[in-house]
Amino acid sequence: MHMQIKSRILGRTLTFTRPGRSYLYVDLNGSEGSLGKQLCRDGRTTGSTITLRGEHQPDFNRLCRRWYTQYIRNVKRGTE
């Protein structure tokens, strides 16, 4: 699965992927797929990981957008 978000706040396009069966990744470090940063709870890249089973693209998109919103809040607070 694959999705992109154009982030004006970060000044770049983020690519979200699920290269395997369940773990989600984002290319915050410049690497895509499982070499990217893993999505974790509360908009973090460490901690309890977010997983998705199945092939339902709308669920994947919703999880990525929710994570991105939380991540941006953390960036603005200076906690990420």
N, C-alpha and C positions, 0 to 999 in steps of 0.2 A: 504494500500500500504506500501511497505517496501523496503529499499535499504541500503546497507552498503558501506562505503568508508574506506579503510585502510590508515590512515594518518601517514606517516613517520614523519612529522613535529610535530604532537601532540603526537606521540608515542602510538597510540591506534586506534581501529576501531570505527568509528562513525556509529550509526544506525539512519537512517531517517525514519519517519513513517507519515502516515496520518490516524489517528485512527477514525476520523469522516468523515464528508462530504467535508471539504474544508481546514482546517488548517493543516500546516506542522510542524513537530517537529523533534528535534535532541537530542540525549542522552548526551549532553555535561555535564550535572550535574549528570550523572550516572543513571538517570531514563528514561525509554522508554515511548513511547506513549504520552498521554496528560500531563504526569508528567515531561516530558523533557522540553527543552527550545524551544520556538516557533521561527520559522524562520521569520525574518523581512527583510525589504529592506536593500540593501547595505551591506549584510553580517553581520547584527546585530541580536541580540536576543531581542531587545526592539525597539519599534517604529511602523511603518506601517507594518502590517503582510502580509505575502505572502500566497495566497490561490490557490487552484487548485480544480476545479470541474471536474467531470467525472472520468473515470477509465482507462485512457490512460497511461500505465506505462512509455513509453518513455518520455512523458511530465514531469512526476514526477521525473524521473532520471535526466533530463536536468535541472529542477529547483533546485534540490538538489545539483548537481555538480556546477552550477553557484553560488549558495549561498556559498558553501564550498570554492570556489576559492576566493570570496570576503572576506569571514571570515578570511582565512589565510592571505590575504593582511593586514587586520586590525590587526591581531595578530603580524605580522612582524613589523608593524608601532607602535605597542604598544597602539592602540586605542580600543582594545577589551579585 
